[in-house]
């Protein structure tokens, strides 16, 4: 075992003691970042090349600073995104939400599908949709100036159009034309603040996390926006907390002009996102 791997083993224990959920992965990812190699190449780093800045990075993670803030990057499906303070770090569970949406758009008989991502944050969802549905036209909406900074950096050179605006009033020029609306909105109840992981509670923007007493305020607003934007037969896909599975489909009610409202599980078989179709008159 080389020096770096020995240090990674010690770092793993330190991160585990600090309550970090994935201590081995994070210790290796930090080592790879500091030494400019891939995780699978750590054994190739010579002892003489060990960089003591590794322990500075480990200490930051030990204090529950997000791994992605330390490395400045987040991986989402086939993307590597730039992230940092002021923007919500994309989570793996959102990948299954996007996967469903991509399959749904591909199944549509539409040559150039029009897609809107509300509350885009880093741009992760919009960029993944644009990348994996090559002829799509994708618009992404974000209210926060800080988050917009990251979304614009990530979207540079892509086909995604970034808009600053409120998800509840956005893009009136596209009313009735959109094929799919997708969103990972804030959905944590204000009453759950103390139970949120430190990485999110202390580092993600509050406006990207919390939404009213039951966590559903923004989702209720997005229901109205999605109905306004979508063409008849268009789809909405919206992420929610696993504890909200029985509630969100009811927001997309038949009497409000929706059909086929349903919930879907993530890879851990927990309710993770709801979908609905705008009813045809």
DRENKEMAR-572725 format. One line per field, with one value per residue (C-alpha): residue number from 1; residue in one letter; x, y, z. Coordinates in Angstrom, 1 decimal, m for minus. Each point is the difference from the previous one (the first is absolute). Layout:
REM residues N
nr (NUM/...) .
rest (A/...) .
u (X/...) .
v (Y/...) .
w (Z/...) .
END
This chain:
REM residues 281
nr (1/2/3/4/5/6/7/8/9/10/11/12/13/14/15/16/17/18/19/20/21/22/23/24/25/26/27/28/29/30/31/32/33/34/35/36/37/38/39/40/41/42/43/44/45/46/47/48/49/50/51/52/53/54/55/56/57/58/59/60/61/62/63/64/65/66/67/68/69/70/71/72/73/74/75/76/77/78/79/80/81/82/83/84/85/86/87/88/89/90/91/92/93/94/95/96/97/98/99/100/101/102/103/104/105/106/107/108/109/110/111/112/113/114/115/116/117/118/119/120/121/122/123/124/125/126/127/128/129/130/131/132/133/134/135/136/137/138/139/140/141/142/143/144/145/146/147/148/149/150/151/152/153/154/155/156/157/158/159/160/161/162/163/164/165/166/167/168/169/170/171/172/173/174/175/176/177/178/179/180/181/182/183/184/185/186/187/188/189/190/191/192/193/194/195/196/197/198/199/200/201/202/203/204/205/206/207/208/209/210/211/212/213/214/215/216/217/218/219/220/221/222/223/224/225/226/227/228/229/230/231/232/233/234/235/236/237/238/239/240/241/242/243/244/245/246/247/248/249/250/251/252/253/254/255/256/257/258/259/260/261/262/263/264/265/266/267/268/269/270/271/272/273/274/275/276/277/278/279/280/281) .
rest (X/X/X/X/X/X/X/X/X/X/X/X/X/X/X/X/X/X/X/X/X/X/X/X/X/X/X/X/X/X/X/X/X/X/X/X/X/X/X/X/X/X/X/X/X/X/X/X/X/X/X/X/X/X/X/X/X/X/X/X/X/X/X/X/X/X/X/X/X/X/X/X/X/X/X/X/X/X/X/X/X/X/X/X/X/X/X/X/X/X/X/X/X/X/X/X/X/X/X/X/X/X/X/X/X/X/X/X/X/X/X/X/X/X/X/X/X/X/X/X/X/X/X/X/X/X/X/X/X/X/X/X/X/X/X/X/X/X/X/X/X/X/X/X/X/X/X/X/X/X/X/X/X/X/X/X/X/X/X/X/X/X/X/X/X/X/X/X/X/X/X/X/X/X/X/X/X/X/X/X/X/X/X/X/X/X/X/X/X/X/X/X/X/X/X/X/X/X/X/X/X/X/X/X/X/X/X/X/X/X/X/X/X/X/X/X/X/X/X/X/X/X/X/X/X/X/X/X/X/X/X/X/X/X/X/X/X/X/X/X/X/X/X/X/X/X/X/X/X/X/X/X/X/X/X/X/X/X/X/X/X/X/X/X/X/X/X/X/X/X/X/X/X/X/X/X/X/X/X/X/X) .
u (0.0/1.4/0.0/m3.1/m2.1/1.0/m1.0/m3.3/m0.7/0.6/m2.2/m2.8/m0.1/0.1/m2.9/m2.0/0.5/m1.3/m3.2/0.7/m2.3/2.5/3.4/2.0/m1.2/0.5/3.5/1.0/m1.7/1.8/3.3/m0.6/m0.9/3.0/2.4/m1.5/m0.7/m3.1/m1.2/1.2/3.5/0.8/2.4/2.1/0.8/3.6/0.7/2.2/m3.0/m2.4/m1.5/m0.7/m2.9/m1.9/m0.5/m1.3/m2.6/m0.9/m0.4/m2.5/m2.0/0.3/m1.7/m2.8/0.8/m1.5/2.5/m1.1/0.9/3.5/0.6/m2.1/m1.7/m3.0/m0.8/m3.6/m0.8/2.5/0.9/2.8/m1.4/1.7/m1.6/0.8/m1.5/m3.3/m1.4/m1.7/2.2/m1.8/m0.7/0.1/m3.7/m0.9/1.7/m2.9/m2.5/1.9/0.2/m3.7/m0.4/2.5/m1.8/m3.4/1.2/1.7/m3.3/m1.9/m0.6/1.7/2.9/1.4/m1.5/m0.3/1.1/m0.1/2.0/m1.3/2.2/3.1/2.7/3.3/m1.8/0.5/m3.5/m0.2/3.5/m0.7/m3.2/1.7/2.9/m2.1/m2.9/2.2/m2.6/m1.8/m0.3/0.6/m0.8/1.1/m1.3/1.7/m0.8/3.2/2.9/2.5/m1.4/m0.3/3.8/0.6/m2.8/1.4/3.5/m1.2/m2.2/2.7/0.2/m3.1/m3.5/m1.6/m1.4/0.2/m2.6/0.0/m3.5/m2.6/m1.1/m3.6/m0.2/2.7/0.0/m3.5/1.2/0.0/m3.5/m1.8/3.1/2.2/0.2/1.6/0.4/2.4/1.1/1.9/m1.5/0.5/m2.2/1.2/m2.5/1.2/m0.7/2.7/2.9/1.8/m0.1/1.7/3.5/2.7/1.3/m3.4/m1.2/3.2/1.2/m2.9/m2.0/m3.0/m2.3/0.9/m0.9/m3.1/m3.5/m2.6/m1.3/m0.7/2.8/m2.6/m0.4/2.3/m1.4/m3.5/1.2/1.8/m3.1/m1.7/3.1/0.3/m3.7/0.5/3.1/m0.9/m1.8/m2.9/1.6/3.2/1.6/1.2/2.7/0.7/2.2/m1.1/1.0/m0.5/m2.4/m2.3/m0.8/m3.6/m0.6/1.6/m2.1/m3.1/1.2/m0.3/m3.7/m2.4/m2.1/3.0/0.5/2.3/m0.1/2.1/1.6/2.3/2.9/3.3/2.7/3.7/2.7/m0.6/m3.7/m1.0/m2.6/2.1/m1.9/m3.5/m1.1/m3.2/m1.3/m1.8/m3.5/m1.2/m3.1) .
v (0.0/3.4/3.0/1.6/m3.2/m0.2/3.6/m0.6/m2.8/2.3/2.7/m2.5/m0.7/3.7/0.7/m3.0/1.3/3.4/m1.6/0.5/m2.4/m1.3/0.3/m2.3/1.5/3.5/m0.7/m1.5/2.8/2.7/m1.9/m0.2/3.7/1.2/m2.1/0.5/m3.7/m2.2/m2.0/m3.2/1.4/0.8/m2.9/1.5/3.2/m0.2/0.5/3.0/1.6/m0.1/3.4/1.0/2.2/m3.2/0.3/3.6/m1.4/m2.8/2.4/2.0/m3.1/m1.1/3.3/m1.1/2.4/m1.6/m2.1/1.8/3.4/m1.1/m1.5/2.5/m2.6/m2.2/m3.0/m0.4/m2.8/0.6/3.6/1.5/3.3/2.9/0.7/2.0/2.2/1.5/m2.9/m3.2/m3.0/m2.5/m3.4/m3.5/m0.6/2.7/m2.1/m2.5/3.0/1.2/m3.6/m0.3/3.4/m0.8/m3.3/1.8/2.7/m2.5/m1.9/3.1/0.4/3.4/0.9/2.9/m0.4/3.2/m0.5/2.4/m0.6/2.1/0.7/m1.1/0.8/m1.2/m0.9/m3.7/m1.1/2.3/m0.9/m3.8/0.4/1.9/m2.4/m3.2/1.3/1.5/1.8/1.5/3.7/0.6/3.0/0.2/2.5/1.1/2.8/0.2/2.2/m2.3/m3.1/1.6/0.7/m3.8/m0.9/2.4/m1.4/m3.5/0.8/1.9/m1.6/m2.1/0.3/0.9/3.5/1.4/2.4/1.9/0.0/m1.3/m3.6/1.0/2.7/m1.1/m0.1/1.3/0.1/m3.8/m0.5/m3.0/m1.1/m2.1/m3.7/m0.7/2.0/m1.4/1.3/m0.9/2.8/0.7/m2.4/m0.3/1.1/2.8/m2.2/m2.5/2.5/m1.7/m3.4/1.1/m1.3/2.7/0.0/1.2/2.0/2.0/0.3/m0.4/3.2/0.1/1.0/m3.2/m2.2/1.3/0.8/0.7/m1.9/m3.2/0.5/0.1/3.7/0.2/m3.2/1.4/3.1/m2.1/m2.0/3.2/1.0/m3.4/0.0/3.4/m0.9/m3.5/m0.9/m2.4/m3.4/1.5/m1.5/1.4/m1.8/1.3/m1.3/m0.1/m1.4/m3.7/0.8/2.0/m2.9/m0.1/3.7/1.4/m1.9/1.5/3.5/m1.0/m0.7/m0.7/2.9/2.2/m1.3/m2.9/m3.7/m3.1/1.5/m2.5/m0.5/m1.8/m1.5/0.7/m2.7/m0.6/m0.7/3.2/2.3/2.7/1.8/0.6/0.3/1.1/0.7/3.1/m1.1/0.5/2.1) .
w (0.0/m1.0/2.3/m1.6/0.5/3.6/0.5/m1.8/2.5/2.9/m1.6/m0.5/3.7/0.9/m2.4/1.3/3.6/m1.2/m1.3/m3.7/m1.8/m2.6/1.7/m2.2/m3.3/1.3/1.3/m3.4/m2.0/2.0/m0.4/m3.8/m0.2/2.0/m1.9/m3.5/m0.7/m0.3/3.0/m1.6/m0.4/3.7/0.2/m2.7/2.0/1.2/3.7/m0.8/m1.8/3.0/0.4/3.6/m1.2/0.0/3.8/m0.4/m2.4/2.4/2.9/m2.0/m0.8/3.6/0.9/m2.4/m2.8/m3.1/m2.0/m3.1/1.4/0.9/m3.5/m1.9/m2.0/0.1/m2.2/m1.4/m2.4/m2.9/1.1/2.1/1.4/1.7/3.4/3.2/2.6/m1.0/m2.1/0.9/m0.5/m2.3/1.7/m1.4/0.6/m2.5/m2.7/0.0/m0.4/m3.0/m1.4/0.0/m1.6/m2.8/m0.8/0.0/m2.4/m2.3/m0.2/m1.2/m3.7/0.0/m2.2/2.2/3.4/2.1/3.6/3.0/3.2/2.9/3.1/m2.1/2.6/m1.5/m3.3/0.6/m1.1/m3.1/m1.2/0.4/m2.0/m2.7/m0.2/0.0/m2.2/m2.8/m2.0/3.0/0.7/3.8/2.1/3.6/2.6/3.2/2.4/2.1/m1.3/1.7/m1.5/m3.5/0.1/0.2/m2.5/m2.6/0.4/m0.4/m3.0/m1.9/m3.5/0.5/m1.6/3.3/0.3/3.6/1.3/3.2/1.4/2.4/m0.7/0.8/m2.7/m2.5/m3.8/m0.9/m3.6/0.0/1.4/m1.6/m2.0/2.4/m0.3/3.4/3.2/2.6/3.4/3.1/2.2/3.6/2.0/3.5/2.7/2.2/3.0/m1.2/0.2/2.9/m1.7/m3.3/m0.5/0.8/m3.6/m1.2/2.9/0.5/m3.6/m2.6/m0.5/2.3/m2.9/m1.8/3.0/1.9/m1.2/2.6/3.0/m1.9/m2.7/m2.8/m0.6/m3.0/m1.5/0.2/m1.9/m2.6/m0.6/m1.3/m2.0/m1.6/m1.0/m1.6/m1.9/m1.2/m3.2/0.4/0.5/1.3/3.2/3.3/2.1/3.5/2.7/3.6/3.4/0.6/2.8/m2.5/m2.3/1.0/m0.3/m3.2/m2.6/1.6/m0.8/m3.7/0.2/m2.9/0.9/m0.5/m3.6/0.6/m0.8/0.9/3.2/1.5/2.3/m0.8/2.2/m0.1/m0.1/3.7/m0.6/1.8/m1.5/m1.7/m2.7/m1.4/m3.6/m1.7/m3.5/m1.0/m0.9/m3.6/m0.2) .
END
